[in-house]
Amino acid sequence: MAQDDNGGHELTTANSSAVEHVRVGDPGTAVVPQDAVPNPGFPTHRPRITDLDPKKQRRAERVVYTLFYLSIVGSIWAIAAYMMFPIESSDPGSVRLNTLFIGLGIALALLAIGIGAVHWGKALMYEQEGIDLRHPVRASEDTIERAVEIFQEADQESGFSRRSVVRNSLIGALIAFPLPAIVLFRGLGPQNQDPVALLSHTMWKAGTRLTRDPEGTPIKAADVTLGSAFHVIPEGLNEAPDRLEEKAKAAVLLMRLKPADMFVSPARRTWNYDGIVAYSKICTHVGCPVALYEQQTHHLLCPCHQSQFDITHEAQVIFGPAKRPLPQLPITVDAEGYLVARSDFTEPVGPSFWERN
Amino acid sequence: MIALIAIGLSFTGGAYAAFNTSTASAAPAAASQQSVDQGKKLFMSNCATCHGLSASGTTNGPSLIGVGAAAVDFQVGTGRMPMAMNGPQAQQKPVQFTGSDITALADYVASLAPGPGIPNASLLDATQGNAANGGALFRTNCAMCHNVAGAGGALTEGKFAPALSGVSAQHIYEAMVTGPQNMPVFNDSNISPSGKRDIITYLTYIEKNPSPGGYALGDLGPVAEGLFIWIFGLGAIIALTVWITAKSN
């Protein structure tokens, strides 16, 4: 038990006049009650109904133990429900029943313990308000001396100061211990590759065919009728060893607009094919897939933070937190009429990173 | 003049359809001239105000040349057309025409120019599709707007993608083929007819099977779930706190 310098006043009741503040120890640490607040007018102590009426007391007692028994029932019910509502792999409804009834049992078991304990404390346990006086933080001189003595003894007995080689080698060992974490965490990143280059380039190359997501079948320009939206992955993505990483960068949305509806800047004159345009599906804000295409307004909406891109104006941001237009994939058709990329994206796709210009 | 344009448009539409047969799904059953005439009368009295006397569109409504019977069956069959009033998008409401009137209107619009027809019953049979493949196609092509559980979602400026529960297989198929309002077109070379049937199978499956995670709160995701836990979860915590700190009687 902690040493207490209250001079024996461990607990005193609020109504008694025994509350005295004794100046103990150093003025820097002791409680000096110069700012003691007078009683602001607390209501006088009011006995509870369970203190006055033994019938009510017995009733509260019954409520508390009934709650604890209910908790036992809940625990047993949870075990029974586990057996009564087994999960059958063919039926999602069985998962639902299983989770629901086990959950109800466990909830009853825990809630009944909690509510019972609180009710016990409020209605039956000793309820006189008391004051626990704060004691000085500083220990007595004897204790301090003894503590210093113990430390000195320990130092002498272990030789921690004397055997400096042993001590320093231990400190060295403790410093070296966390070092493997650096290697392990570095191993989570790209190996022997420049991460900036990895973020700046995707699977698209000149001549890569645009294929349907998820089948990976190539798309003819004639397939993309006015108002269509195709979800596109580069040819060969499904066979790529790091399919998901590549897809997260290379996903593209393909749309066909009337060429008259589109504003095309001189530098991008050759990037669309007869009104068929391809834009990165990765939002330039934080990288959600932007694919909510409205075929009449030609607005593309990101569902995460409501950025809107105007496809008629080269995916310019017209609303929301995105800062840059979606990167456009330059496309054309090959000799067989299939849509192919002219090159990779000319800028990094997706959200900002430090080295991005 | 308008008639000339209509002829020109129907000719180019026909040439296009002849060139690319894969986009016109399920050739419409030969419509009787009587039905077409009946449809024309209905069109003149109910649709021509916005879509024009020759269905070639006005400033108030788009051209219907080449939209096909599927578009008419979807728009009129779900009550979206005739539109009650201008707004961000035509909303579903009680169907305004009888089944035979809708067929007649569809026959009339289909007679103007070839377009997607009403799909064959074999393409709508949810028992024949592959729900797993349908789920993959749905997640790629549809889920971003209609929600992964088909519960619908918001678009820009008051537009929205409607919930898909309770929509008939035929209307789902027709919506994919025709791209009503702001929905993109998913023609048969984008999602094959059997792929469309797989999507219908997937939607039927999720509609018929309960969510394993318990009460789905409308399948709306974090907004509905967050609102629920903020109101009821925090409410319960506040109530318990008040009870614990209150003085006993």
Interface residues (C-beta under 8 A of the other chain):
Chain A: R46 R48 I49 T50 D91 P92 G93 V95 R96 T99 L100 V118 K122 A123 E127 R212 D213 P214 I219 K220 A222 D223 V224 T225 L226 G227 S228 A229 F230 H231 M255 P289 A291 L292 Y293 E294 Q295 Q296 T297 H299 L301 P303 Q308 F319
Chain B: N20 S22 T23 A136 L137 T140 N141 M144 C145 G153 L155 T156 E157 K159 A161 G179 Q181 N182 M183 P184 V185 F186 N187 S189 N190 N209 P210 S211 P212 G213 G214 W243 I244 K247 S248 N249
